[in-house]
């Protein structure tokens, strides 16, 4: 159980986020759920996050990495062929672990970032298929909350710092309503305006941001009281 989501930033980049809690029903462990392939490939970088059985996610990420690495070493144009390569890797995983993946679903968010200054490509998986996403997507137990809030609050032209606050807010709300989400968040801002940088927020920083963001009621009710259109209803006897 987890929450991973991604949002298109206003300069064309992608903000990829994931919580850090791994729960095996016996104990909670803090782990990095965003897998990065940033040095091995000539034409692109790849970032992978997902929700599903922990061991299956690890195997899948490593299998994709090997597939892309072999193709790169064989002289293939990985950036041009990445979708076919990744889908072939996922298809092998789904064939080999069909029983496991029938019982427990797995969903991935994959970002493919060209090394040239151009916008990264954002994908969400449907089994072994890559589904291109334009604005945002999510996987995990917190997906319904993430999708609901993103649908109402996200705007692709919003300032990047506001986008980070929105992501933290979504994780805060998801932690309260969905199981297995917590222990801080990782954030990668990928190729925003042609640059790649890691936004690593530790538990203490995330918790401070969550405390500083007003609660829903604190945000809604004061704005209602300041709306001339609602004044007649608020003062109605």
Secondary structure per residue as TSV (DSSP state, phi and psi in degrees):
chain	resnum	aa	ss	phi	psi
A	1	X	-	360.0	135.6
A	2	X	-	-167.1	-178.4
A	3	X	E	-140.0	124.8
A	4	X	E	-130.1	137.1
A	5	X	E	-146.6	167.3
A	6	X	E	-146.3	147.0
A	7	X	E	-135.6	141.0
A	8	X	E	-75.9	125.5
A	9	X	-	-83.4	163.3
A	10	X	T	-69.9	-23.6
A	11	X	T	-92.1	12.0
A	12	X	S	100.6	-11.3
A	13	X	-	-76.9	-174.6
A	14	X	E	-129.8	130.6
A	15	X	E	-95.7	109.0
A	16	X	E	-103.4	128.4
A	17	X	E	-131.5	151.5
A	18	X	E	-157.5	147.9
A	19	X	E	-76.6	177.4
A	20	X	-	-119.1	7.8
A	21	X	E	-89.7	127.6
A	22	X	E	-118.9	125.4
A	23	X	E	-126.3	119.0
A	24	X	-	-102.8	21.4
A	25	X	S	78.0	-9.9
A	26	X	S	-113.0	-37.8
A	27	X	-	-152.8	155.7
A	28	X	E	-99.2	137.2
A	29	X	E	-127.9	141.5
A	30	X	E	-89.9	121.3
A	31	X	-	-135.4	158.8
A	32	X	-	-90.3	115.1
A	33	X	-	-95.3	-3.7
A	34	X	-	-99.1	114.2
A	35	X	E	-94.4	130.8
A	36	X	E	-120.0	138.7
A	37	X	E	-122.0	89.7
A	38	X	-	-114.4	-11.8
A	39	X	S	-123.9	-16.3
A	40	X	S	-85.1	-23.9
A	41	X	-	-105.8	142.6
A	42	X	S	-74.4	-39.0
A	43	X	S	-102.6	-12.9
A	44	X	E	-159.5	167.2
A	45	X	E	-114.2	151.5
A	46	X	E	-131.9	135.9
A	47	X	E	-125.6	131.2
A	48	X	E	-131.1	131.1
A	49	X	E	-136.8	157.5
A	50	X	E	-164.5	174.9
A	51	X	E	-131.4	138.7
A	52	X	S	148.9	-166.7
A	53	X	-	-59.5	130.3
A	54	X	H	-58.1	-47.4
A	55	X	H	-66.1	-36.2
A	56	X	H	-68.0	-38.5
A	57	X	H	-63.0	-42.7
A	58	X	H	-61.5	-47.3
A	59	X	H	-60.4	-41.2
A	60	X	H	-66.0	-46.3
A	61	X	H	-61.8	-42.8
A	62	X	H	-67.8	-36.5
A	63	X	H	-66.5	-43.0
A	64	X	H	-60.9	-43.4
A	65	X	H	-58.8	-47.9
A	66	X	H	-62.6	-42.5
A	67	X	H	-60.7	-45.6
A	68	X	H	-67.7	-38.3
A	69	X	H	-65.9	-43.3
A	70	X	H	-62.8	-44.0
A	71	X	H	-61.4	-40.8
A	72	X	H	-64.4	-43.5
A	73	X	H	-67.3	-27.8
A	74	X	T	-82.3	1.5
A	75	X	T	87.7	10.1
A	76	X	-	-76.1	153.2
A	77	X	-	-84.2	93.4
A	78	X	H	-62.5	-40.8
A	79	X	H	-60.8	-44.0
A	80	X	H	-70.2	-31.3
A	81	X	H	-107.8	10.6
A	82	X	H	-59.9	-38.1
A	83	X	H	-64.7	-46.2
A	84	X	H	-64.4	-39.5
A	85	X	H	-65.3	-46.3
A	86	X	H	-67.6	-41.5
A	87	X	H	-66.2	-34.1
A	88	X	H	-66.4	-37.5
A	89	X	H	-66.4	-44.6
A	90	X	H	-64.3	-38.3
A	91	X	H	-61.9	-40.1
A	92	X	H	-63.0	-41.7
A	93	X	H	-62.8	-45.2
A	94	X	H	-67.7	-30.1
A	95	X	H	-73.9	-43.3
A	96	X	H	-72.1	-34.5
A	97	X	T	-117.9	40.8
A	98	X	H	-57.8	-43.2
A	99	X	H	-62.8	-46.7
A	100	X	H	-62.7	-45.6
A	101	X	H	-78.3	-12.1
A	102	X	H	-75.7	-35.2
A	103	X	H	-82.9	-34.9
A	104	X	S	-131.0	124.2
A	105	X	-	-77.3	158.0
A	106	X	-	-137.3	135.6
A	107	X	E	-135.4	139.0
A	108	X	E	-120.8	148.8
A	109	X	E	-111.8	126.2
A	110	X	E	-126.0	129.6
A	111	X	E	-116.5	123.8
A	112	X	E	-110.4	115.7
A	113	X	E	-113.4	113.3
A	114	X	E	-60.1	148.0
A	115	X	S	-74.5	-18.6
A	116	X	S	-78.3	154.7
A	117	X	S	-68.2	84.7
A	118	X	S	-147.1	156.4
A	119	X	-	-61.4	140.0
A	120	X	-	-69.7	159.2
A	121	X	E	-100.8	131.2
A	122	X	E	-109.3	127.6
A	123	X	E	-126.0	149.2
A	124	X	E	-122.2	140.9
A	125	X	E	-91.5	146.8
A	126	X	E	-122.7	96.9
A	127	X	T	55.8	-119.3
A	128	X	T	-95.9	8.0
A	129	X	E	-100.6	144.8
A	130	X	E	-95.2	124.8
A	131	X	E	-111.1	112.2
A	132	X	E	-64.9	135.6
A	133	X	-	-119.3	134.8
A	134	X	S	-88.9	-40.2
A	135	X	S	-116.1	-57.1
A	136	X	E	-157.8	161.2
A	137	X	E	-161.0	167.4
A	138	X	E	-156.0	158.2
A	139	X	E	-141.9	156.7
A	140	X	E	110.8	-178.1
A	141	X	T	-64.6	-23.9
A	142	X	T	-91.3	6.1
A	143	X	H	-59.8	-44.5
A	144	X	H	-57.8	-40.6
A	145	X	H	-69.8	-43.2
A	146	X	H	-60.9	-46.7
A	147	X	H	-64.6	-40.2
A	148	X	H	-62.0	-49.0
A	149	X	H	-72.2	-38.5
A	150	X	H	-63.9	-38.1
A	151	X	H	-61.7	-31.1
A	152	X	H	-98.7	-25.3
A	153	X	H	-115.2	-23.7
A	154	X	-	-76.3	140.7
A	155	X	-	-140.8	128.6
A	156	X	T	-66.5	-13.8
A	157	X	T	-96.9	3.4
A	158	X	S	-69.7	149.3
A	159	X	-	-55.7	144.6
A	160	X	H	-60.8	-38.7
A	161	X	H	-66.3	-36.5
A	162	X	H	-66.1	-37.6
A	163	X	H	-62.1	-41.2
A	164	X	H	-63.2	-42.4
A	165	X	H	-62.5	-40.6
A	166	X	H	-61.3	-42.4
A	167	X	H	-61.7	-44.2
A	168	X	H	-63.9	-41.4
A	169	X	H	-59.5	-44.2
A	170	X	H	-62.0	-42.4
A	171	X	H	-64.6	-38.1
A	172	X	H	-61.0	-46.2
A	173	X	H	-68.4	-36.2
A	174	X	H	-67.2	-37.3
A	175	X	H	-59.6	-31.9
A	176	X	H	-78.6	-22.9
A	177	X	H	-117.0	-16.3
A	178	X	S	-125.1	149.7
A	179	X	T	-82.5	150.3
A	180	X	T	77.5	22.1
A	181	X	-	-117.7	124.3
A	182	X	-	166.5	-163.8
A	183	X	S	63.9	32.9
A	184	X	-	91.7	175.3
A	185	X	E	-133.1	145.1
A	186	X	E	-102.1	142.2
A	187	X	E	-135.9	130.5
A	188	X	E	-117.9	123.1
A	189	X	E	-96.5	110.2
A	190	X	E	-105.9	119.2
A	191	X	E	49.4	47.1
A	192	X	E	-85.4	111.8
A	193	X	T	69.4	27.4
A	194	X	T	90.0	3.6
A	195	X	E	-120.6	150.1
A	196	X	E	-115.3	128.8
A	197	X	E	-145.9	151.1
A	198	X	E	-96.3	131.6
A	199	X	E	-107.4	89.4
A	200	X	E	-95.0	109.5
A	201	X	E	-105.3	117.3
A	202	X	-	-74.8	171.9
A	203	X	H	-54.3	-44.9
A	204	X	H	-67.1	-40.1
A	205	X	H	-67.2	-44.7
A	206	X	H	-61.1	-44.3
A	207	X	H	-63.6	-37.3
A	208	X	H	-65.9	-42.6
A	209	X	H	-63.1	-41.2
A	210	X	H	-62.9	-38.1
A	211	X	H	-69.2	-35.5
A	212	X	H	-77.2	-26.4
A	213	X	S	-73.3	125.2
A	214	X	-	-59.2	150.6
A	215	X	-	-67.6	161.7
A	216	X	H	-57.5	-45.8
A	217	X	H	-63.0	-38.9
A	218	X	H	-65.8	-28.0
A	219	X	H	-83.6	-37.9
A	220	X	H	-79.0	-53.3
A	221	X	H	-62.6	-42.3
A	222	X	H	-61.9	-37.0
A	223	X	H	-68.7	-33.5
A	224	X	H	-62.8	-43.3
A	225	X	H	-68.5	-19.2
A	226	X	T	-97.6	3.4
A	227	X	-	-94.0	117.3
A	228	X	H	-58.6	-34.1
A	229	X	H	-66.6	-28.7
A	230	X	H	-94.4	-9.7
A	231	X	H	-58.1	-40.0
A	232	X	H	-65.0	-31.7
A	233	X	H	-77.7	-38.1
A	234	X	H	-68.6	-30.6
A	235	X	T	-96.8	3.0
A	236	X	-	-68.6	135.4
A	237	X	-	-103.4	360.0
